[in-house]
């Protein structure tokens, strides 16, 4: 995860009626963990549903010419 430059994670509740989302630091997990390993244990703090969709939050891409 960190080898790809991921420092933060976006978490989305799997319940389409809830649609709660949150952005958190990925520092709580070891470097070699896969997001799919974490998803089943995540509990939504709004509706209480277990299981979530986790996505890496990549840093903003820089565009243009530097010089």
TAKA-V116898 format. One line per field, one symbol per residue. psi: psi as a letter, one per 30 degrees, with the letter a starting at -180 (. if undefined). Layout:
# TAKA-V116898
psi->???
This chain:
# TAKA-V116898
psi->efffgkflkkkkkfjffegkllklkgffllegkkeffeeffkkkfefgkkklkkkkjllkkklakl.
